[in-house]
Amino acid sequence: MMLPENRAALLLAPMQDITDLPFLRVIKAMGGADLYVTEYFRVHIHSKLDPYILRSITENPTGRPIIAQLIGKDPNELSRTVRDLKNYPIAGIDLNLGCPAPVVYRKQAGGGLLRDPDQINRLIGTLRETCGELPLTIKTRIGFSHPDEFARLLEIFKNHAIDLLTVHGRTVKERYQTPVHPETIREAVHFLPCPVIANGNVVNVTSGLTYLEQTQAAGLMIGRGAIRHPWIFSQLRAALSKKPITVVTGKMILEYIQILYDQTAREVPKFNELKHVQKMKKYLNYIVQGHPKEFEYEIRRAQQPKEFFRICRSFLDYSGPAPDLPCENSRLFCGFSQFL
Ligand SMILES: Cc1cc2nc3c(=O)[nH]c(=O)nc-3n(C[C@H](O)[C@H](O)[C@H](O)COP(=O)(O)O)c2cc1C
């Protein structure tokens, strides 16, 4: 329904405070993904639809479908939110079963729900009913503490006839600091009638193709690797159709940083240069990985836009290929070498 028919699908992973409307515009400008998922709408007794997240739906700039993601634990409140969202042009509802942040999982939402499969069963049952014809998708990790927990989850997903499953191939306890478990995702691919998307640790074309091969998934969802190299979707699309792959150069990254700066600046009501440089550092954290360590250190100290762009130019103003991979075991990228 929402996926390309003759090749693996490529999805941008939802990332809180990152994959907002301006970032979607930038991703689209760099080639774009096939399908998008919003940052999560928090759902609780007093929750209202966050107007900023809603804009990525009402002003969806991607030309592709977008699914609204929810995080919460109460079936009635989740249902109420689905009914509200049905007034907007969404391609489906996604339930978050993976967030490992302790403030979330201790409240039995996100990844915390994985400790209570019976509650997941109730939630998905209610959501399935409220969604009706609207596709219901799930984004999950493979368990809370151990991959053995996954089989029970798969049975629940199958019973409720969900429309698509994305699996981040780690447990909640593994957070982001380990390799992923491709064999577990493959189990889901074989067990479920719906498409299964593999997520976690795709950082370049090779890692993406290997993950697809090892899981036989219907597609890939990419998060941090897409902040670092937003061209990863067009590169993978080319690789999947046996076409030449564009090589990312230093200058391309420089241009990407400029576009990101301009697009995110556009959305700030009271623009403040110093604050904006701080905001850019959130993206740069990922972008600098794989480049000389000094780039990261110097950017951390930047205050003024002029200084910020001078540092970027001093490390990126070249027409040759940029590093294809981040460093393995950096603070933000770990365990991907299992796919190289
Ligand atoms: C900064 C950040 C924010 C995230 N926010 C969300 C979110 O709102 N919803 C969600 O399902 N996953 C969220 N995730 C998890 C990602 O969607 C993805 O599952 C994870 O990063 C693994 O994929 P990757 O290795 O391609 O980054 C977030 C991850 C990061 C790094």
The ligand as an SDF file (V2000), in Angstrom:
LIG
                    3D

 31 33  0  0  0  0  0  0  0  0999 V2000
   17.7590   11.4440   18.8290 C   0  0  0  0  0  0  0  0  0  0  0  0
   16.8710   10.2780   18.6170 C   0  0  0  0  0  0  0  0  0  0  0  0
   15.4900   10.4160   18.7830 C   0  0  0  0  0  0  0  0  0  0  0  0
   14.6260    9.3300   18.5800 C   0  0  0  0  0  0  0  0  0  0  0  0
   13.2740    9.5070   18.6840 N   0  0  0  0  0  0  0  0  0  0  0  0
   12.4320    8.4820   18.3750 C   0  0  0  0  0  0  0  0  0  0  0  0
   11.0030    8.6440   18.3140 C   0  0  0  0  0  0  0  0  0  0  0  0
   10.4450    9.7390   18.5190 O   0  0  0  0  0  0  0  0  0  0  0  0
   10.2550    7.5520   18.0130 N   0  0  0  0  0  0  0  0  0  0  0  0
   10.8150    6.3210   17.7480 C   0  0  0  0  0  0  0  0  0  0  0  0
   10.1100    5.3590   17.4620 O   0  0  0  0  0  0  0  0  0  0  0  0
   12.1540    6.1550   17.7760 N   0  0  0  0  0  0  0  0  0  0  0  0
   12.9560    7.1950   18.0580 C   0  0  0  0  0  0  0  0  0  0  0  0
   14.3170    6.9970   18.0140 N   0  0  0  0  0  0  0  0  0  0  0  0
   14.8610    5.6840   17.5740 C   0  0  0  0  0  0  0  0  0  0  0  0
   15.0720    5.6770   16.0660 C   0  0  0  0  0  0  0  0  0  0  0  0
   13.8530    5.8200   15.3570 O   0  0  0  0  0  0  0  0  0  0  0  0
   15.7530    4.3560   15.6000 C   0  0  0  0  0  0  0  0  0  0  0  0
   14.9290    3.2800   15.9620 O   0  0  0  0  0  0  0  0  0  0  0  0
   17.1150    4.1500   16.2410 C   0  0  0  0  0  0  0  0  0  0  0  0
   17.8720    5.3570   16.2150 O   0  0  0  0  0  0  0  0  0  0  0  0
   17.9100    3.0300   15.5390 C   0  0  0  0  0  0  0  0  0  0  0  0
   18.0720    3.3110   14.1610 O   0  0  0  0  0  0  0  0  0  0  0  0
   19.4310    3.9400   13.5600 P   0  0  0  0  0  0  0  0  0  0  0  0
   20.5670    3.0510   13.9740 O   0  0  0  0  0  0  0  0  0  0  0  0
   19.2120    3.9610   12.0770 O   0  0  0  0  0  0  0  0  0  0  0  0
   19.5740    5.3220   14.1470 O   0  0  0  0  0  0  0  0  0  0  0  0
   15.1780    8.0740   18.2350 C   0  0  0  0  0  0  0  0  0  0  0  0
   16.5660    7.9320   18.0820 C   0  0  0  0  0  0  0  0  0  0  0  0
   17.4030    9.0050   18.2570 C   0  0  0  0  0  0  0  0  0  0  0  0
   18.8890    8.8180   18.0550 C   0  0  0  0  0  0  0  0  0  0  0  0
  1  2  1  0
  2  3  1  0
  2 30  2  0
  3  4  2  0
  4  5  1  0
  4 28  1  0
  5  6  2  0
  6  7  1  0
  6 13  1  0
  7  8  2  0
  7  9  1  0
  9 10  1  0
 10 11  2  0
 10 12  1  0
 12 13  2  0
 13 14  1  0
 14 15  1  0
 14 28  1  0
 15 16  1  0
 16 17  1  0
 16 18  1  0
 18 19  1  0
 18 20  1  0
 20 21  1  0
 20 22  1  0
 22 23  1  0
 23 24  1  0
 24 25  2  0
 24 26  1  0
 24 27  1  0
 28 29  2  0
 29 30  1  0
 30 31  1  0
M  END
$$$$
